[in-house]
Amino acid sequence: MAVGPGPVEHGGPGDGSGPGCRGDHPRAVIVVHDVSGAAAAGELGTIGDRMTQHGIRFDLITAGEQLFPAPETLDLIVIMGSDKSAYDDTIPWLSDELTYLRVAVRVGTPVLGICFGGQVLARTLGGTVRRAPRHELGWFSVTTADQAAIPAGPWMESHWDTFTVPPGAQRLAWTQDAEQAFRFGPHLGLQFHPEITPTVFETWAAIWQAKRRDRELVAMGVDIPALREEIARRSDASRTASYALFDEFWARARAFRRA
């Protein structure tokens, strides 16, 4: 596992000071995959915005390109999405990421995993990841066991794989074809994308085009212009739901650290 000082930090003042926080503000790292620079920042959406509003200072790291900061020096780790499969051990950076998360869990640093990040967190905790019976791409409502923690949505989905809820974790939400959320101590794994904004979608669309995946999606019947319009139309409501989800997670994570 490569551990060391992080890159340039993001974030600013806010209401995140308190027990379990280093210095004046909580410290965090957000891990992205196979993107860097403007594309990496373009993937953060409402999650990056809300962390900044809470005064959480974060480093943005591309897996396999920069060193991970030691988990015990952090108050939060966020693992974002990827078009890779979390069960594919041929991915060069995956082993280090799994090792890093195991250390984070052992020392009690809260982890928020989103889509691929939720799958990797599930695997870290003893769950499994596999191909889903059907992909989910678009807006889906979820069945929720805890409306305060995970509102029913609809939430933006973009995944071909799914995870099992890890042993000892609390199942929070699901759809017919995939688990959608689980909680394990201070950690939260999600399958959907609460961070979605029109900017995030344009980042995805540029990546799809660069990799010629847009043609594959169109062949599968995905109407990309319609999806873009729906994301714009739902933007305000989605942001409100995303902020509420993060606030609930962050309050529980801080309470866990203080306990």
Backbone hydrogen bonds, N-H to C=O, Kabsch-Sander energy under -0.5 kcal/mol:
donor,donor_aa,acceptor,acceptor_aa,energy
3,V,1,M,-0.7
4,G,68,F,-2.8
10,H,58,F,-4.0
15,D,53,Q,-0.8
16,G,54,H,-0.6
21,C,18,G,-1.7
25,H,22,R,-0.8
28,A,57,R,-2.3
29,V,76,L,-1.4
30,I,59,D,-3.0
31,V,78,V,-3.2
32,V,30,I,-0.5
32,V,61,I,-2.9
39,A,36,S,-1.1
40,A,36,S,-0.6
41,A,37,G,-2.1
42,G,38,A,-2.1
43,E,39,A,-0.5
43,E,40,A,-1.3
44,L,41,A,-1.3
46,T,195,E,-1.4
47,I,44,L,-1.2
48,G,44,L,-1.2
49,D,45,G,-1.8
50,R,46,T,-2.8
51,M,47,I,-2.3
52,T,48,G,-2.0
53,Q,49,D,-2.1
54,H,50,R,-1.6
55,G,52,T,-1.6
56,I,51,M,-2.7
57,R,26,P,-2.5
57,R,55,G,-0.6
58,F,10,H,-1.8
58,F,56,I,-0.5
59,D,28,A,-1.8
60,L,8,V,-0.8
61,I,30,I,-2.9
61,I,59,D,-0.6
63,A,32,V,-2.8
63,A,61,I,-0.6
65,E,62,T,-2.4
66,Q,62,T,-1.4
68,F,2,A,-2.2
73,T,70,A,-2.0
74,L,71,P,-2.0
75,D,27,R,-3.4
76,L,27,R,-1.0
77,I,110,P,-2.1
78,V,29,V,-2.7
79,I,112,L,-2.6
80,M,31,V,-2.8
80,M,78,V,-0.5
88,D,85,S,-1.9
89,D,87,Y,-1.1
91,I,88,D,-1.6
94,L,91,I,-1.1
95,S,91,I,-0.6
97,E,93,W,-1.7
98,L,94,L,-2.6
99,T,95,S,-2.3
100,Y,96,D,-2.5
101,L,97,E,-2.3
102,R,98,L,-2.1
103,V,99,T,-1.9
104,A,100,Y,-2.3
105,V,101,L,-2.7
106,R,102,R,-2.1
107,V,103,V,-2.4
108,G,104,A,-1.0
109,T,104,A,-2.1
112,L,77,I,-2.7
113,G,111,V,-0.5
113,G,188,L,-2.7
114,I,79,I,-2.8
115,C,190,L,-1.4
117,G,114,I,-2.6
118,G,190,L,-0.6
119,Q,115,C,-2.2
120,V,116,F,-2.7
121,L,117,G,-2.2
122,A,118,G,-2.4
123,R,119,Q,-2.4
124,T,120,V,-2.5
125,L,121,L,-1.8
126,G,123,R,-1.4
127,G,122,A,-3.3
130,R,162,T,-2.6
132,A,160,W,-2.7
136,E,159,H,-2.2
138,G,157,E,-2.2
140,F,155,W,-2.7
142,V,152,A,-2.6
143,T,174,W,-3.1
144,T,142,V,-0.6
145,A,172,L,-3.5
146,D,172,L,-0.7
150,I,146,D,-3.2
155,W,140,F,-3.0
157,E,138,G,-3.1
159,H,136,E,-2.1
162,T,130,R,-3.0
164,T,128,T,-2.2
169,A,166,P,-2.1
170,Q,183,R,-3.2
171,R,169,A,-0.6
172,L,181,A,-2.5
173,A,181,A,-1.6
174,W,143,T,-2.0
175,T,178,A,-2.8
179,E,163,F,-0.6
180,Q,173,A,-2.8
181,A,173,A,-1.7
182,F,189,G,-1.9
183,R,170,Q,-2.1
184,F,187,H,-2.2
187,H,184,F,-2.4
188,L,111,V,-2.5
189,G,182,F,-2.4
190,L,113,G,-2.9
191,Q,180,Q,-2.4
192,F,180,Q,-0.6
193,H,156,M,-3.2
196,I,193,H,-1.3
201,F,197,T,-2.6
202,E,198,P,-2.2
203,T,199,T,-1.8
204,W,200,V,-2.5
205,A,201,F,-3.1
206,A,202,E,-2.1
207,I,203,T,-1.9
208,W,204,W,-3.1
209,Q,205,A,-2.4
210,A,206,A,-2.4
211,K,207,I,-2.1
212,R,209,Q,-1.1
213,R,208,W,-2.7
214,D,208,W,-1.0
216,E,212,R,-0.8
217,L,213,R,-2.6
218,V,214,D,-2.4
219,A,215,R,-2.3
220,M,216,E,-1.2
221,G,218,V,-1.6
222,V,217,L,-2.6
224,I,222,V,-1.1
227,L,223,D,-2.3
228,R,224,I,-2.6
229,E,225,P,-2.1
230,E,226,A,-2.3
231,I,227,L,-2.3
232,A,228,R,-2.0
233,R,229,E,-2.4
234,R,230,E,-2.4
235,S,232,A,-0.9
238,S,234,R,-2.9
239,R,235,S,-2.4
240,T,236,D,-2.1
241,A,237,A,-2.3
242,S,238,S,-2.6
243,Y,239,R,-2.6
244,A,240,T,-2.0
245,L,241,A,-2.4
246,F,242,S,-2.6
247,D,243,Y,-2.7
248,E,244,A,-2.2
249,F,245,L,-2.3
250,W,246,F,-3.2
251,A,247,D,-2.4
252,R,248,E,-2.0
253,A,249,F,-2.6
254,R,250,W,-2.4
255,A,251,A,-2.1
256,F,252,R,-2.4
257,R,253,A,-2.0
258,R,254,R,-1.7
259,A,255,A,-1.4
